[in-house]
Amino acid sequence: MYFCNSTTGPSASGIPGEIKGFHEAWKQYGRLQWKELVQPAIDFARNGFLFGYAAFTAANRSSVLKAIEKDEGLR
């Protein structure tokens, strides 16, 4: 059985209060609508994204590959 790890891998969570901090900064300095600002991140989370050649090459470096192979969520 696979258990989500909240500290590493694709299920890792952000810093507690991170989104609230972003929202507070946006309230003070933001120019875009909040929904317009965060919708791309929501879309990536729901639908995934293309992993380009440069990212693929970087992820296949031996130092990175070892960490990926150890992480159940990234296999």
N, C-alpha and C positions, 0 to 999 in steps of 0.2 A: 504494500500500500504506500502511496506517495503522500507525504505531508508537506504542505506549503511551508517554506522557510521565510520568515519575515525579515531576515537580515541579508540574505544573498540570493541571487538568481532572479528569475522573472517575476516571482511573487514578492520580492522584497518591498517593504514599505518605505516611505520617505521619513523624513524627520518629523516627529510629532509636532503638529501645528504648522507644518510647512505651507499647506494650502491657505490656512488662515493668514499667515504672514504675507503670502502673495496677494491675497485679497486686500489686506490692509494697505500694502504698497500701491495696489491698483486704485483703491479709493482715494489715495492722496495724489498719485501722479498719473493714473491711467487716462488714456485718451480713447481707447477702443471700448466697445461694449464688452462686459465681462464674458458673455456667451461667445462673442466673436473671438475673444482671446483664448479661451480654454477649449473651444470646440475641436480644433485640430488634434489636441492631446486625447480627447475623448474618442475621436475617430480612429486614431492610431491604436488605442487600447482595445477598442472593439474589433477592428478589422485587420490589425497587423499592418505591416509596411514592407516594401521591397528592400531587400538587403543587397546593396550594390557591390560592385567589384572591389572597391577600396575597403569597404567594411569587411567583406569576406576575406580579403587578403590579410587585413590586420587581425581578424579573429583567428586566422590559421597560423599565426606566428607561434612558435613552440611555447613561448612563455604564457601566452593567452590560452592556447589550446588545452594545456594541462588544467587550467582552472575551469574551462568549459566542460571538459570531460569529467571532472569531479562533481559538477553540479547536476543533479538529477533533472532539474527543471529546464536545463538548457540542452539536454540530449534529445 
